[in-house]
Amino acid sequence: MSQGRLKVNSAAQEVHRQNIQRNIEHRLEVARAKGDERLIRQLEAELRQFA
């Protein structure tokens, strides 16, 4: 694979990771607003995987 394609693939993977992280953060905000402790713990664990 050429260097250009590797860079594009790497950038796409980073954007994908950022999108997933933002989605989890949004879901965590909603869970906190609803007071869903079980879901809050689950989403916090998912966020730690991305750190």
VOSE-354465 format. One record per residue (C-alpha): y negated, x, z; residue in three letters. Coordinates in steps of 0.02 Angstrom, whole numbers, plus 50000, padded with zeros to 5 digits. Layout:
<nodes>
> py; px; pz; res
> Y; X; Z; Ala
...
</nodes>
This chain:
<nodes>
> py; px; pz; res
> 50000; 50000; 50000; Met
> 49829; 50069; 49957; Ser
> 49700; 50114; 50088; Gln
> 49586; 49972; 50032; Gly
> 49723; 49843; 50054; Arg
> 49768; 49915; 50224; Leu
> 49587; 49898; 50281; Lys
> 49576; 49720; 50218; Val
> 49740; 49675; 50302; Asn
> 49685; 49756; 50465; Ser
> 49518; 49663; 50460; Ala
> 49606; 49499; 50426; Ala
> 49723; 49527; 50573; Gln
> 49574; 49561; 50687; Glu
> 49484; 49403; 50630; Val
> 49644; 49304; 50659; His
> 49662; 49377; 50835; Arg
> 49480; 49335; 50874; Gln
> 49503; 49156; 50811; Asn
> 49656; 49132; 50921; Ile
> 49563; 49202; 51071; Gln
> 49414; 49086; 51042; Arg
> 49531; 48938; 51025; Asn
> 49616; 48979; 51191; Ile
> 49447; 49002; 51276; Glu
> 49390; 48832; 51213; His
> 49551; 48750; 51271; Arg
> 49527; 48834; 51440; Leu
> 49351; 48762; 51456; Glu
> 49418; 48588; 51419; Val
> 49561; 48609; 51543; Ala
> 49439; 48665; 51677; Arg
> 49326; 48516; 51641; Ala
> 49476; 48401; 51663; Lys
> 49539; 48493; 51817; Gly
> 49711; 48524; 51741; Asp
> 49768; 48669; 51852; Glu
> 49937; 48693; 51769; Arg
> 49858; 48708; 51597; Leu
> 49721; 48821; 51664; Ile
> 49852; 48943; 51732; Arg
> 49948; 48939; 51569; Gln
> 49794; 48971; 51461; Leu
> 49733; 49110; 51576; Glu
> 49902; 49194; 51555; Ala
> 49886; 49179; 51365; Glu
> 49712; 49258; 51372; Leu
> 49779; 49405; 51471; Arg
> 49902; 49439; 51329; Gln
> 49755; 49464; 51211; Phe
> 49659; 49581; 51327; Ala
</nodes>
